[in-house]
Amino acid sequence: MKQVIQTLKKTEAERRIPVLRLEIDYELATLHDALVAKDPEQIKRSKKKLERLRQEMLQLEA
């Protein structure tokens, strides 16, 4: 049973990682636009979201 759960978690992570990479790319583009526009609120939101996405990526790759 333990092996089945580990396999399911691994499969879920394998599906999530490509989506997560796309989300990170999109948020980096959003951050770039905010930096160009000098929008401090959007910069703050984007950095916060990128930090959350980074943490998730680290957990999935571990």
All heavy atoms as a GROMACS GRO file, in nm:
protein
  516
    1MET      N    1   0.083  -0.120   0.000
    1MET     CA    2   0.000   0.000   0.000
    1MET      C    3   0.087   0.125   0.000
    1MET      O    4   0.057   0.222  -0.069
    1MET     CB    5  -0.092  -0.003   0.123
    1MET     CG    6  -0.193   0.108   0.126
    1MET     SD    7  -0.308   0.086  -0.010
    1MET     CE    8  -0.420   0.214   0.022
    2LYS      N    9   0.194   0.122   0.080
    2LYS     CA   10   0.284   0.236   0.087
    2LYS      C   11   0.345   0.266  -0.051
    2LYS      O   12   0.360   0.381  -0.089
    2LYS     CB   13   0.396   0.204   0.186
    2LYS     CG   14   0.447   0.318   0.263
    2LYS     CD   15   0.549   0.270   0.365
    2LYS     CE   16   0.564   0.371   0.475
    2LYS     NZ   17   0.664   0.330   0.573
    3GLN      N   18   0.376   0.161  -0.124
    3GLN     CA   19   0.435   0.176  -0.256
    3GLN      C   20   0.336   0.240  -0.353
    3GLN      O   21   0.375   0.323  -0.436
    3GLN     CB   22   0.477   0.038  -0.308
    3GLN     CG   23   0.598   0.039  -0.393
    3GLN     CD   24   0.645  -0.102  -0.422
    3GLN    OE1   25   0.572  -0.200  -0.402
    3GLN    NE2   26   0.767  -0.114  -0.471
    4VAL      N   27   0.211   0.205  -0.343
    4VAL     CA   28   0.107   0.262  -0.429
    4VAL      C   29   0.095   0.412  -0.404
    4VAL      O   30   0.088   0.491  -0.498
    4VAL     CB   31  -0.029   0.191  -0.405
    4VAL    CG1   32  -0.140   0.262  -0.479
    4VAL    CG2   33  -0.021   0.045  -0.445
    5ILE      N   34   0.096   0.451  -0.278
    5ILE     CA   35   0.085   0.593  -0.243
    5ILE      C   36   0.206   0.670  -0.296
    5ILE      O   37   0.190   0.778  -0.352
    5ILE     CB   38   0.069   0.611  -0.090
    5ILE    CG1   39  -0.067   0.556  -0.047
    5ILE    CG2   40   0.083   0.757  -0.050
    5ILE    CD1   41  -0.087   0.549   0.104
    6GLN      N   42   0.325   0.614  -0.281
    6GLN     CA   43   0.446   0.680  -0.331
    6GLN      C   44   0.441   0.694  -0.483
    6GLN      O   45   0.480   0.798  -0.537
    6GLN     CB   46   0.570   0.601  -0.290
    6GLN     CG   47   0.604   0.614  -0.144
    6GLN     CD   48   0.723   0.529  -0.104
    6GLN    OE1   49   0.763   0.439  -0.177
    6GLN    NE2   50   0.777   0.557   0.014
    7THR      N   51   0.392   0.593  -0.551
    7THR     CA   52   0.380   0.598  -0.696
    7THR      C   53   0.282   0.706  -0.739
    7THR      O   54   0.308   0.781  -0.834
    7THR     CB   55   0.337   0.462  -0.752
    7THR    OG1   56   0.431   0.363  -0.711
    7THR    CG2   57   0.329   0.464  -0.904
    8LEU      N   58   0.170   0.715  -0.669
    8LEU     CA   59   0.071   0.818  -0.701
    8LEU      C   60   0.127   0.958  -0.679
    8LEU      O   61   0.106   1.048  -0.760
    8LEU     CB   62  -0.055   0.799  -0.617
    8LEU     CG   63  -0.144   0.681  -0.655
    8LEU    CD1   64  -0.257   0.664  -0.554
    8LEU    CD2   65  -0.199   0.698  -0.795
    9LYS      N   66   0.200   0.978  -0.569
    9LYS     CA   67   0.261   1.108  -0.542
    9LYS      C   68   0.362   1.144  -0.649
    9LYS      O   69   0.369   1.258  -0.692
    9LYS     CB   70   0.326   1.109  -0.404
    9LYS     CG   71   0.228   1.119  -0.290
    9LYS     CD   72   0.299   1.126  -0.157
    9LYS     CE   73   0.200   1.135  -0.042
    9LYS     NZ   74   0.268   1.144   0.087
   10LYS      N   75   0.441   1.047  -0.691
   10LYS     CA   76   0.542   1.070  -0.794
   10LYS      C   77   0.475   1.108  -0.926
   10LYS      O   78   0.518   1.202  -0.993
   10LYS     CB   79   0.629   0.946  -0.813
   10LYS     CG   80   0.742   0.966  -0.909
   10LYS     CD   81   0.828   0.843  -0.919
   10LYS     CE   82   0.939   0.865  -1.020
   10LYS     NZ   83   1.022   0.748  -1.039
   11THR      N   84   0.370   1.038  -0.962
   11THR     CA   85   0.297   1.066  -1.085
   11THR      C   86   0.236   1.206  -1.080
   11THR      O   87   0.243   1.281  -1.177
   11THR     CB   88   0.186   0.961  -1.108
   11THR    OG1   89   0.246   0.832  -1.110
   11THR    CG2   90   0.113   0.986  -1.238
   12GLU      N   91   0.179   1.241  -0.966
   12GLU     CA   92   0.120   1.374  -0.949
   12GLU      C   93   0.227   1.482  -0.963
   12GLU      O   94   0.205   1.584  -1.029
   12GLU     CB   95   0.055   1.383  -0.811
   12GLU     CG   96  -0.021   1.511  -0.787
   12GLU     CD   97  -0.089   1.510  -0.651
   12GLU    OE1   98  -0.149   1.409  -0.615
   12GLU    OE2   99  -0.079   1.613  -0.583
   13ALA      N  100   0.343   1.461  -0.905
   13ALA     CA  101   0.452   1.558  -0.914
   13ALA      C  102   0.500   1.570  -1.058
   13ALA      O  103   0.528   1.682  -1.105
   13ALA     CB  104   0.567   1.516  -0.822
   14GLU      N  105   0.509   1.460  -1.129
   14GLU     CA  106   0.554   1.463  -1.269
   14GLU      C  107   0.458   1.542  -1.357
   14GLU      O  108   0.499   1.604  -1.453
   14GLU     CB  109   0.570   1.321  -1.322
   14GLU     CG  110   0.690   1.249  -1.265
   14GLU     CD  111   0.697   1.102  -1.305
   14GLU    OE1  112   0.601   1.050  -1.366
   14GLU    OE2  113   0.798   1.038  -1.273
   15ARG      N  114   0.331   1.541  -1.323
   15ARG     CA  115   0.232   1.618  -1.398
   15ARG      C  116   0.236   1.766  -1.359
   15ARG      O  117   0.212   1.854  -1.442
   15ARG     CB  118   0.092   1.565  -1.373
   15ARG     CG  119   0.064   1.433  -1.437
   15ARG     CD  120  -0.080   1.394  -1.418
   15ARG     NE  121  -0.096   1.252  -1.442
   15ARG     CZ  122  -0.191   1.178  -1.388
   15ARG    NH1  123  -0.279   1.232  -1.308
   15ARG    NH2  124  -0.199   1.050  -1.415
   16ARG      N  125   0.262   1.793  -1.233
   16ARG     CA  126   0.257   1.929  -1.181
   16ARG      C  127   0.379   2.012  -1.222
   16ARG      O  128   0.366   2.132  -1.247
   16ARG     CB  129   0.243   1.926  -1.028
   16ARG     CG  130   0.243   2.060  -0.962
   16ARG     CD  131   0.118   2.138  -0.992
   16ARG     NE  132   0.123   2.266  -0.922
   16ARG     CZ  133   0.091   2.382  -0.976
   16ARG    NH1  134   0.046   2.388  -1.098
   16ARG    NH2  135   0.100   2.492  -0.907
   17ILE      N  136   0.496   1.950  -1.230
   17ILE     CA  137   0.620   2.025  -1.256
   17ILE      C  138   0.615   2.105  -1.388
   17ILE      O  139   0.648   2.223  -1.387
   17ILE     CB  140   0.743   1.933  -1.247
   17ILE    CG1  141   0.769   1.898  -1.100
   17ILE    CG2  142   0.866   1.999  -1.307
   17ILE    CD1  143   0.878   1.796  -1.077
   18PRO      N  144   0.574   2.046  -1.501
   18PRO     CA  145   0.568   2.128  -1.624
   18PRO      C  146   0.470   2.246  -1.613
   18PRO      O  147   0.498   2.355  -1.663
   18PRO     CB  148   0.522   2.029  -1.731
   18PRO     CG  149   0.548   1.895  -1.676
   18PRO     CD  150   0.542   1.906  -1.527
   19VAL      N  151   0.359   2.224  -1.547
   19VAL     CA  152   0.260   2.331  -1.528
   19VAL      C  153   0.320   2.439  -1.439
   19VAL      O  154   0.306   2.559  -1.466
   19VAL     CB  155   0.130   2.275  -1.467
   19VAL    CG1  156   0.033   2.387  -1.433
   19VAL    CG2  157   0.066   2.174  -1.560
   20LEU      N  158   0.389   2.397  -1.337
   20LEU     CA  159   0.453   2.491  -1.244
   20LEU      C  160   0.558   2.575  -1.316
   20LEU      O  161   0.568   2.695  -1.294
   20LEU     CB  162   0.514   2.413  -1.129
   20LEU     CG  163   0.563   2.490  -1.008
   20LEU    CD1  164   0.454   2.579  -0.951
   20LEU    CD2  165   0.613   2.394  -0.902
   21ARG      N  166   0.633   2.513  -1.405
   21ARG     CA  167   0.733   2.588  -1.482
   21ARG      C  168   0.667   2.695  -1.569
   21ARG      O  169   0.718   2.806  -1.581
   21ARG     CB  170   0.815   2.493  -1.568
   21ARG     CG  171   0.915   2.415  -1.487
   21ARG     CD  172   1.012   2.340  -1.576
   21ARG     NE  173   1.108   2.270  -1.493
   21ARG     CZ  174   1.140   2.143  -1.505
   21ARG    NH1  175   1.083   2.071  -1.599
   21ARG    NH2  176   1.228   2.088  -1.426
   22LEU      N  177   0.555   2.661  -1.628
   22LEU     CA  178   0.481   2.760  -1.708
   22LEU      C  179   0.431   2.875  -1.621
   22LEU      O  180   0.437   2.991  -1.661
   22LEU     CB  181   0.363   2.694  -1.781
   22LEU     CG  182   0.399   2.603  -1.897
   22LEU    CD1  183   0.273   2.533  -1.948
   22LEU    CD2  184   0.465   2.681  -2.008
   23GLU      N  185   0.382   2.842  -1.502
   23GLU     CA  186   0.335   2.945  -1.410
   23GLU      C  187   0.450   3.037  -1.370
   23GLU      O  188   0.432   3.159  -1.362
   23GLU     CB  189   0.273   2.882  -1.286
   23GLU     CG  190   0.138   2.819  -1.309
   23GLU     CD  191   0.079   2.760  -1.181
   23GLU    OE1  192   0.091   2.823  -1.075
   23GLU    OE2  193   0.021   2.651  -1.188
   24ILE      N  194   0.567   2.980  -1.345
   24ILE     CA  195   0.683   3.060  -1.308
   24ILE      C  196   0.723   3.151  -1.425
   24ILE      O  197   0.748   3.271  -1.404
   24ILE     CB  198   0.800   2.970  -1.264
   24ILE    CG1  199   0.767   2.905  -1.130
   24ILE    CG2  200   0.930   3.050  -1.256
   24ILE    CD1  201   0.864   2.797  -1.087
   25ASP      N  202   0.726   3.098  -1.545
   25ASP     CA  203   0.760   3.179  -1.662
   25ASP      C  204   0.662   3.295  -1.679
   25ASP      O  205   0.702   3.408  -1.706
   25ASP     CB  206   0.760   3.094  -1.790
   25ASP     CG  207   0.879   3.000  -1.799
   25ASP    OD1  208   0.977   3.018  -1.721
   25ASP    OD2  209   0.875   2.909  -1.883
   26TYR      N  210   0.535   3.265  -1.665
   26TYR     CA  211   0.433   3.370  -1.678
   26TYR      C  212   0.451   3.477  -1.571
   26TYR      O  213   0.443   3.597  -1.600
   26TYR     CB  214   0.293   3.308  -1.670
   26TYR     CG  215   0.184   3.412  -1.676
   26TYR    CD1  216   0.144   3.465  -1.799
   26TYR    CD2  217   0.123   3.459  -1.561
   26TYR    CE1  218   0.046   3.563  -1.805
   26TYR    CE2  219   0.025   3.557  -1.566
   26TYR     CZ  220  -0.014   3.608  -1.689
   26TYR     OH  221  -0.109   3.706  -1.695
   27GLU      N  222   0.476   3.433  -1.448
   27GLU     CA  223   0.490   3.530  -1.339
   27GLU      C  224   0.617   3.612  -1.355
   27GLU      O  225   0.620   3.730  -1.320
   27GLU     CB  226   0.487   3.459  -1.204
   27GLU     CG  227   0.452   3.550  -1.089
   27GLU     CD  228   0.318   3.622  -1.106
   27GLU    OE1  229   0.219   3.558  -1.145
   27GLU    OE2  230   0.313   3.744  -1.078
   28LEU      N  231   0.722   3.553  -1.411
   28LEU     CA  232   0.843   3.630  -1.439
   28LEU      C  233   0.816   3.737  -1.544
   28LEU      O  234   0.866   3.850  -1.532
   28LEU     CB  235   0.956   3.537  -1.485
   28LEU     CG  236   1.022   3.455  -1.375
   28LEU    CD1  237   1.112   3.348  -1.437
   28LEU    CD2  238   1.101   3.544  -1.280
   29ALA      N  239   0.738   3.704  -1.643
   29ALA     CA  240   0.701   3.802  -1.745
   29ALA      C  241   0.617   3.914  -1.682
   29ALA      O  242   0.635   4.032  -1.713
   29ALA     CB  243   0.624   3.736  -1.859
   30THR      N  244   0.527   3.876  -1.592
   30THR     CA  245   0.444   3.975  -1.522
   30THR      C  246   0.532   4.066  -1.437
   30THR      O  247   0.513   4.189  -1.435
   30THR     CB  248   0.340   3.904  -1.434
   30THR    OG1  249   0.259   3.821  -1.516
   30THR    CG2  250   0.251   4.004  -1.362
   31LEU      N  251   0.630   4.008  -1.369
   31LEU     CA  252   0.722   4.087  -1.288
   31LEU      C  253   0.803   4.182  -1.376
   31LEU      O  254   0.821   4.299  -1.342
   31LEU     CB  255   0.817   3.995  -1.210
   31LEU     CG  256   0.925   4.063  -1.127
   31LEU    CD1  257   0.864   4.159  -1.025
   31LEU    CD2  258   1.013   3.961  -1.058
   32HIS      N  259   0.847   4.134  -1.490
   32HIS     CA  260   0.921   4.220  -1.583
   32HIS      C  261   0.837   4.340  -1.625
   32HIS      O  262   0.883   4.454  -1.623
   32HIS     CB  263   0.965   4.141  -1.706
   32HIS     CG  264   1.034   4.224  -1.808
   32HIS    ND1  265   0.968   4.280  -1.914
   32HIS    CD2  266   1.163   4.264  -1.818
   32HIS    CE1  267   1.053   4.350  -1.987
   32HIS    NE2  268   1.172   4.342  -1.930
   33ASP      N  269   0.713   4.314  -1.662
   33ASP     CA  270   0.623   4.423  -1.702
   33ASP      C  271   0.603   4.522  -1.588
   33ASP      O  272   0.600   4.644  -1.610
   33ASP     CB  273   0.487   4.368  -1.747
   33ASP     CG  274   0.496   4.290  -1.877
   33ASP    OD1  275   0.597   4.304  -1.950
   33ASP    OD2  276   0.401   4.213  -1.906
   34ALA      N  277   0.589   4.471  -1.467
   34ALA     CA  278   0.570   4.558  -1.351
   34ALA      C  279   0.694   4.641  -1.325
   34ALA      O  280   0.684   4.759  -1.288
   34ALA     CB  281   0.534   4.474  -1.228
   35LEU      N  282   0.812   4.582  -1.343
   35LEU     CA  283   0.936   4.658  -1.324
   35LEU      C  284   0.949   4.769  -1.428
   35LEU      O  285   0.988   4.881  -1.395
   35LEU     CB  286   1.057   4.564  -1.331
   35LEU     CG  287   1.074   4.469  -1.213
   35LEU    CD1  288   1.177   4.361  -1.246
   35LEU    CD2  289   1.115   4.546  -1.089
   36VAL      N  290   0.915   4.737  -1.552
   36VAL     CA  291   0.921   4.838  -1.658
   36VAL      C  292   0.822   4.950  -1.631
   36VAL      O  293   0.853   5.068  -1.649
   36VAL     CB  294   0.895   4.772  -1.796
   36VAL    CG1  295   0.874   4.878  -1.904
   36VAL    CG2  296   1.008   4.679  -1.833
   37ALA      N  297   0.703   4.914  -1.583
   37ALA     CA  298   0.598   5.012  -1.555
   37ALA      C  299   0.618   5.080  -1.419
   37ALA      O  300   0.544   5.172  -1.385
   37ALA     CB  301   0.462   4.945  -1.559
   38LYS      N  302   0.715   5.033  -1.342
   38LYS     CA  303   0.742   5.085  -1.207
   38LYS      C  304   0.617   5.081  -1.120
   38LYS      O  305   0.577   5.179  -1.057
   38LYS     CB  306   0.799   5.227  -1.215
   38LYS     CG  307   0.932   5.231  -1.286
   38LYS     CD  308   0.988   5.370  -1.294
   38LYS     CE  309   1.121   5.362  -1.371
   38LYS     NZ  310   1.176   5.492  -1.397
   39ASP      N  311   0.554   4.964  -1.117
   39ASP     CA  312   0.433   4.940  -1.040
   39ASP      C  313   0.470   4.863  -0.912
   39ASP      O  314   0.482   4.740  -0.915
   39ASP     CB  315   0.334   4.859  -1.125
   39ASP     CG  316   0.203   4.831  -1.055
   39ASP    OD1  317   0.191   4.858  -0.934
   39ASP    OD2  318   0.112   4.779  -1.123
   40PRO      N  319   0.491   4.933  -0.802
   40PRO     CA  320   0.540   4.866  -0.680
   40PRO      C  321   0.444   4.760  -0.624
   40PRO      O  322   0.489   4.658  -0.570
   40PRO     CB  323   0.560   4.979  -0.580
   40PRO     CG  324   0.483   5.093  -0.634
   40PRO     CD  325   0.472   5.074  -0.782
   41GLU      N  326   0.316   4.780  -0.638
   41GLU     CA  327   0.220   4.681  -0.587
   41GLU      C  328   0.227   4.550  -0.666
   41GLU      O  329   0.227   4.442  -0.608
   41GLU     CB  330   0.077   4.738  -0.590
   41GLU     CG  331   0.051   4.842  -0.484
   41GLU     CD  332   0.074   4.790  -0.343
   41GLU    OE1  333   0.026   4.679  -0.312
   41GLU    OE2  334   0.143   4.860  -0.266
   42GLN      N  335   0.233   4.562  -0.798
   42GLN     CA  336   0.242   4.440  -0.880
   42GLN      C  337   0.377   4.373  -0.860
   42GLN      O  338   0.385   4.250  -0.859
   42GLN     CB  339   0.220   4.472  -1.028
   42GLN     CG  340   0.221   4.349  -1.117
   42GLN     CD  341   0.115   4.247  -1.078
   42GLN    OE1  342  -0.001   4.282  -1.060
   42GLN    NE2  343   0.153   4.122  -1.063
   43ILE      N  344   0.482   4.450  -0.843
   43ILE     CA  345   0.614   4.392  -0.816
   43ILE      C  346   0.609   4.308  -0.689
   43ILE      O  347   0.657   4.195  -0.685
   43ILE     CB  348   0.721   4.503  -0.805
   43ILE    CG1  349   0.744   4.569  -0.942
   43ILE    CG2  350   0.852   4.448  -0.749
   43ILE    CD1  351   0.829   4.694  -0.938
   44LYS      N  352   0.548   4.364  -0.586
   44LYS     CA  353   0.536   4.295  -0.458
   44LYS      C  354   0.456   4.165  -0.473
   44LYS      O  355   0.496   4.059  -0.423
   44LYS     CB  356   0.471   4.388  -0.356
   44LYS     CG  357   0.467   4.335  -0.216
   44LYS     CD  358   0.407   4.439  -0.122
   44LYS     CE  359   0.394   4.385   0.017
   44LYS     NZ  360   0.335   4.484   0.109
   45ARG      N  361   0.342   4.173  -0.543
   45ARG     CA  362   0.257   4.054  -0.563
   45ARG      C  363   0.331   3.947  -0.642
   45ARG      O  364   0.326   3.829  -0.608
   45ARG     CB  365   0.128   4.092  -0.635
   45ARG     CG  366   0.026   4.161  -0.547
   45ARG     CD  367  -0.111   4.170  -0.614
   45ARG     NE  368  -0.108   4.243  -0.740
   45ARG     CZ  369  -0.130   4.374  -0.754
   45ARG    NH1  370  -0.157   4.448  -0.648
   45ARG    NH2  371  -0.125   4.432  -0.872
   46SER      N  372   0.401   3.989  -0.748
   46SER     CA  373   0.472   3.893  -0.832
   46SER      C  374   0.585   3.825  -0.755
   46SER      O  375   0.604   3.703  -0.766
   46SER     CB  376   0.530   3.962  -0.956
   46SER     OG  377   0.426   3.997  -1.044
   47LYS      N  378   0.658   3.901  -0.677
   47LYS     CA  379   0.766   3.843  -0.598
   47LYS      C  380   0.712   3.743  -0.496
   47LYS      O  381   0.770   3.637  -0.475
   47LYS     CB  382   0.846   3.952  -0.526
   47LYS     CG  383   0.938   4.029  -0.619
   47LYS     CD  384   1.019   4.130  -0.539
   47LYS     CE  385   1.120   4.201  -0.624
   47LYS     NZ  386   1.201   4.295  -0.545
   48LYS      N  387   0.601   3.778  -0.436
   48LYS     CA  388   0.540   3.688  -0.337
   48LYS      C  389   0.494   3.558  -0.404
   48LYS      O  390   0.518   3.449  -0.352
   48LYS     CB  391   0.421   3.760  -0.271
   48LYS     CG  392   0.372   3.697  -0.147
   48LYS     CD  393   0.266   3.786  -0.082
   48LYS     CE  394   0.246   3.747   0.062
   48LYS     NZ  395   0.154   3.834   0.131
   49LYS      N  396   0.432   3.571  -0.520
   49LYS     CA  397   0.385   3.452  -0.591
   49LYS      C  398   0.502   3.368  -0.640
   49LYS      O  399   0.500   3.244  -0.631
   49LYS     CB  400   0.296   3.491  -0.709
   49LYS     CG  401   0.233   3.372  -0.778
   49LYS     CD  402   0.127   3.410  -0.875
   49LYS     CE  403   0.063   3.286  -0.935
   49LYS     NZ  404  -0.041   3.320  -1.031
   50LEU      N  405   0.607   3.433  -0.688
   50LEU     CA  406   0.724   3.359  -0.733
   50LEU      C  407   0.789   3.283  -0.617
   50LEU      O  408   0.836   3.171  -0.636
   50LEU     CB  409   0.826   3.453  -0.797
   50LEU     CG  410   0.793   3.495  -0.940
   50LEU    CD1  411   0.876   3.614  -0.981
   50LEU    CD2  412   0.812   3.379  -1.036
   51GLU      N  413   0.791   3.341  -0.500
   51GLU     CA  414   0.848   3.273  -0.384
   51GLU      C  415   0.765   3.149  -0.350
   51GLU      O  416   0.819   3.042  -0.321
   51GLU     CB  417   0.854   3.367  -0.264
   51GLU     CG  418   0.909   3.302  -0.139
   51GLU     CD  419   1.050   3.247  -0.152
   51GLU    OE1  420   1.130   3.300  -0.231
   51GLU    OE2  421   1.080   3.148  -0.082
   52ARG      N  422   0.633   3.161  -0.357
   52ARG     CA  423   0.545   3.047  -0.330
   52ARG      C  424   0.566   2.937  -0.434
   52ARG      O  425   0.576   2.818  -0.401
   52ARG     CB  426   0.399   3.092  -0.329
   52ARG     CG  427   0.301   2.981  -0.294
   52ARG     CD  428   0.157   3.024  -0.304
   52ARG     NE  429   0.117   3.074  -0.435
   52ARG     CZ  430   0.091   2.995  -0.540
   52ARG    NH1  431   0.101   2.865  -0.531
   52ARG    NH2  432   0.054   3.048  -0.656
   53LEU      N  433   0.575   2.976  -0.561
   53LEU     CA  434   0.597   2.879  -0.668
   53LEU      C  435   0.733   2.812  -0.654
   53LEU      O  436   0.747   2.691  -0.678
   53LEU     CB  437   0.585   2.947  -0.804
   53LEU     CG  438   0.446   2.999  -0.841
   53LEU    CD1  439   0.453   3.084  -0.968
   53LEU    CD2  440   0.347   2.886  -0.857
   54ARG      N  441   0.833   2.887  -0.613
   54ARG     CA  442   0.967   2.832  -0.592
   54ARG      C  443   0.965   2.726  -0.482
   54ARG      O  444   1.022   2.617  -0.497
   54ARG     CB  445   1.065   2.943  -0.556
   54ARG     CG  446   1.209   2.896  -0.542
   54ARG     CD  447   1.299   3.011  -0.500
   54ARG     NE  448   1.286   3.040  -0.360
   54ARG     CZ  449   1.354   2.976  -0.264
   54ARG    NH1  450   1.437   2.880  -0.294
   54ARG    NH2  451   1.336   3.009  -0.137
   55GLN      N  452   0.896   2.757  -0.374
   55GLN     CA  453   0.886   2.662  -0.263
   55GLN      C  454   0.817   2.533  -0.308
   55GLN      O  455   0.860   2.423  -0.274
   55GLN     CB  456   0.809   2.723  -0.145
   55GLN     CG  457   0.885   2.832  -0.074
   55GLN     CD  458   1.010   2.782  -0.005
   55GLN    OE1  459   1.018   2.667   0.037
   55GLN    NE2  460   1.109   2.868   0.004
   56GLU      N  461   0.711   2.548  -0.385
   56GLU     CA  462   0.639   2.430  -0.435
   56GLU      C  463   0.729   2.346  -0.526
   56GLU      O  464   0.732   2.224  -0.517
   56GLU     CB  465   0.514   2.473  -0.509
   56GLU     CG  466   0.429   2.357  -0.554
   56GLU     CD  467   0.301   2.396  -0.627
   56GLU    OE1  468   0.265   2.515  -0.625
   56GLU    OE2  469   0.240   2.307  -0.684
   57MET      N  470   0.805   2.414  -0.613
   57MET     CA  471   0.895   2.344  -0.703
   57MET      C  472   1.001   2.266  -0.623
   57MET      O  473   1.030   2.149  -0.653
   57MET     CB  474   0.963   2.441  -0.798
   57MET     CG  475   1.059   2.376  -0.895
   57MET     SD  476   0.982   2.270  -1.017
   57MET     CE  477   0.931   2.390  -1.137
   58LEU      N  478   1.056   2.326  -0.521
   58LEU     CA  479   1.156   2.260  -0.439
   58LEU      C  480   1.097   2.136  -0.370
   58LEU      O  481   1.162   2.032  -0.362
   58LEU     CB  482   1.212   2.356  -0.333
   58LEU     CG  483   1.303   2.466  -0.387
   58LEU    CD1  484   1.338   2.564  -0.276
   58LEU    CD2  485   1.428   2.407  -0.448
   59GLN      N  486   0.973   2.145  -0.325
   59GLN     CA  487   0.909   2.031  -0.260
   59GLN      C  488   0.885   1.918  -0.359
   59GLN      O  489   0.903   1.801  -0.326
   59GLN     CB  490   0.777   2.074  -0.196
   59GLN     CG  491   0.793   2.157  -0.074
   59GLN     CD  492   0.659   2.205  -0.019
   59GLN    OE1  493   0.555   2.188  -0.081
   59GLN    NE2  494   0.663   2.266   0.098
   60LEU      N  495   0.843   1.953  -0.480
   60LEU     CA  496   0.814   1.850  -0.579
   60LEU      C  497   0.941   1.782  -0.629
   60LEU      O  498   0.939   1.662  -0.661
   60LEU     CB  499   0.739   1.910  -0.698
   60LEU     CG  500   0.595   1.954  -0.670
   60LEU    CD1  501   0.539   2.025  -0.791
   60LEU    CD2  502   0.508   1.836  -0.632
   61GLU      N  503   1.050   1.855  -0.637
   61GLU     CA  504   1.173   1.797  -0.689
   61GLU      C  505   1.248   1.717  -0.583
   61GLU      O  506   1.338   1.642  -0.617
   61GLU     CB  507   1.262   1.906  -0.747
   61GLU     CG  508   1.207   1.963  -0.876
   61GLU     CD  509   1.293   2.070  -0.936
   61GLU    OE1  510   1.372   2.133  -0.863
   61GLU    OE2  511   1.281   2.092  -1.057
   62ALA      N  512   1.211   1.732  -0.457
   62ALA     CA  513   1.281   1.660  -0.349
   62ALA      C  514   1.242   1.515  -0.344
   62ALA      O  515   1.150   1.466  -0.396
   62ALA     CB  516   1.251   1.725  -0.216
   0.00000   0.00000   0.00000
